[in-house]
Amino acid sequence: MKTIIASAAALALALTLAGCSTESSGPVEGSTKPTTASESKTPTPTPEAALGTRPNPFPVGTPGKHSKDSVWTFTWADTDGNAWPKIQQANAYNTAPAEGQSFVLASMKVAADPSLPAEGGDPTGSFTISYVGSDGNSYTAAGDCGALPSKAWYEFGRMYPGASQDGLVCTSVPTTAVGGGTWHVQSLVGVGDAYFVGAK
């Protein structure tokens, strides 16, 4: 009888120990709880930069302003990142760009809003244009390319409500900084600027 009781007690003890072993096989305090698929962190998407900023410039053919209350609207055409042949053909007295430099040339349109005062305004006194190279530096478009094949943007003169003009914009940029650059329009009479796609 004692043998049976002893066997039963031993069996109960074995079962109890087995149960404790099973319960202690999971995480214990101080350990890191495994992350399930549903709990895994997903990367927070980076919001796209606003249209017209340097990271997201206005595409070719897309009108843009340097501020919402500006009376001037700009539209850029394709940019020629190596325009010396065109400029050389335009005038035999033009001088080639310095070694390591390239003439960057584009056609752009400026349109005056109907809200422009009746006396009109001179766009060249309202904003500046420069080319921001892939090196992060700005190169002002101020006539350093010589005589251009057609009217330059700084020759527009006074414009009146509803008027628009096409003109060329050109500047000298280090050849290595031309690709991936942007055209930068910055207001001279208030706060605001806009970027347009440059040479590829």
C-alpha positions in Angstrom: 0.0 0.0 0.0 2.9 2.4 0.9 4.5 1.6 -2.4 1.3 2.6 -4.3 1.0 5.8 -2.4 4.7 6.6 -2.9 4.3 5.9 -6.7 1.3 8.1 -6.9 3.1 10.9 -5.0 6.1 10.6 -7.3 3.8 10.7 -10.4 2.0 13.8 -9.1 5.3 15.6 -8.4 6.5 14.7 -11.9 3.3 16.2 -13.5 3.6 19.3 -11.4 7.2 19.9 -12.4 6.3 19.3 -16.1 3.5 21.9 -15.8 5.9 24.4 -14.3 8.4 23.8 -17.1 5.7 24.4 -19.8 4.5 27.7 -18.2 8.1 29.1 -17.9 8.9 28.5 -21.6 7.5 31.9 -22.7 8.9 35.4 -22.2 10.0 36.2 -18.7 10.2 39.7 -17.1 13.1 41.7 -18.4 13.1 39.9 -21.8 12.0 41.5 -25.1 8.6 40.4 -26.3 8.8 39.1 -29.9 7.3 41.5 -32.4 4.5 40.0 -34.5 4.0 40.9 -38.1 1.0 43.1 -37.3 3.1 45.0 -34.7 6.1 45.7 -36.9 6.7 49.4 -37.5 6.2 50.6 -41.1 8.3 53.5 -42.2 6.6 56.9 -42.1 6.3 58.2 -45.7 8.2 61.4 -46.4 5.8 64.0 -47.6 6.5 65.2 -51.2 8.0 68.7 -51.4 5.6 71.4 -52.5 5.5 72.0 -56.3 7.8 74.9 -57.3 10.4 74.2 -54.6 14.0 73.2 -55.4 13.4 69.5 -54.6 10.2 69.5 -56.7 10.6 72.3 -59.4 7.8 73.2 -61.8 8.1 70.9 -64.9 8.6 72.2 -68.4 5.5 73.8 -69.7 3.9 74.2 -66.3 3.1 77.8 -65.3 4.2 78.9 -61.9 4.5 81.9 -59.6 7.0 82.8 -57.0 4.1 83.8 -54.6 0.4 83.4 -54.8 -0.2 87.1 -54.9 2.4 87.8 -57.6 1.2 89.5 -60.8 3.8 87.5 -62.8 3.4 84.0 -64.1 6.4 82.1 -65.5 6.5 79.1 -67.9 9.8 77.4 -68.8 10.7 75.5 -71.9 13.5 72.9 -72.3 16.9 74.0 -71.1 20.0 73.6 -73.3 22.9 72.8 -71.0 25.6 73.4 -73.7 24.3 76.4 -75.7 27.6 77.8 -77.0 27.0 76.5 -80.6 23.7 78.5 -80.7 25.2 81.6 -79.1 28.2 81.5 -81.4 25.9 81.3 -84.4 23.8 84.2 -83.2 26.8 86.6 -83.2 30.3 86.1 -84.4 31.6 88.5 -81.8 30.3 86.4 -78.9 33.0 84.9 -76.7 33.1 81.3 -75.8 32.5 80.3 -72.1 35.7 80.0 -70.0 37.3 76.6 -69.7 35.3 74.3 -67.5 32.2 76.5 -68.0 29.1 76.0 -70.1 26.4 78.4 -71.3 23.0 77.3 -70.0 20.2 78.6 -72.2 16.4 78.3 -72.0 13.3 80.0 -73.4 10.8 81.2 -70.9 7.5 83.1 -70.9 6.4 85.8 -68.5 2.7 86.7 -68.3 1.2 89.7 -66.5 -2.0 89.1 -64.6 -5.1 91.1 -65.4 -4.8 92.4 -61.8 -1.6 94.3 -62.7 -2.3 98.0 -62.2 -3.3 99.9 -65.3 0.1 101.7 -65.4 1.8 98.3 -65.9 5.1 97.2 -64.5 8.6 96.4 -65.5 9.3 92.7 -64.8 13.0 93.2 -64.6 12.5 95.4 -61.5 10.2 92.8 -59.9 12.3 89.6 -59.8 15.7 88.1 -60.5 16.5 84.9 -62.4 19.5 82.6 -61.6 20.5 79.0 -62.3 21.1 76.9 -59.3 23.6 74.2 -60.2 23.8 70.7 -58.9 26.7 72.0 -56.8 24.2 74.1 -54.8 25.6 77.5 -56.1 23.5 80.2 -57.9 24.6 81.7 -61.2 22.8 84.9 -62.0 21.4 85.3 -65.5 22.6 88.8 -66.2 23.9 88.9 -69.8 27.2 87.1 -69.4 26.4 84.9 -72.4 26.7 87.7 -74.9 24.2 88.5 -77.7 21.5 85.8 -77.7 19.7 84.3 -80.7 16.5 86.3 -79.8 15.2 88.7 -77.2 16.6 88.2 -73.7 14.3 88.3 -70.7 15.9 91.5 -69.4 14.8 93.3 -72.6 11.1 92.8 -72.0 10.4 96.4 -70.9 7.2 97.6 -69.3 4.2 95.2 -69.5 0.5 95.9 -69.0 -2.4 93.8 -67.7 -2.9 90.6 -69.6 0.4 90.9 -71.7 2.9 88.1 -72.1 6.3 87.8 -73.7 8.7 85.0 -74.6 12.4 85.6 -73.9 15.7 83.8 -73.5 17.5 83.4 -70.2 21.2 82.4 -70.1 24.1 82.2 -67.7 27.5 80.6 -67.4 27.7 77.6 -65.1 30.5 75.1 -64.3 30.0 72.2 -66.7 30.0 69.7 -63.9 27.1 71.5 -62.2 24.8 71.9 -65.2 22.9 68.6 -65.1 20.2 68.4 -62.5 20.1 72.2 -61.9 17.1 74.4 -61.6 16.1 77.9 -62.7 15.3 80.1 -59.7 13.0 83.1 -59.8 13.1 85.3 -56.7 11.0 88.4 -55.9 12.6 91.8 -55.5 9.5 93.5 -54.1 8.4 91.0 -51.6 8.9 87.5 -50.2 8.7 84.6 -52.5 10.6 82.4 -54.9 10.0 79.5 -57.3 12.1 76.9 -59.0 11.7 75.5 -62.6 13.3 72.4 -64.1 16.7 73.0 -65.7 19.1 70.9 -67.7 19.0 67.1 -67.4 
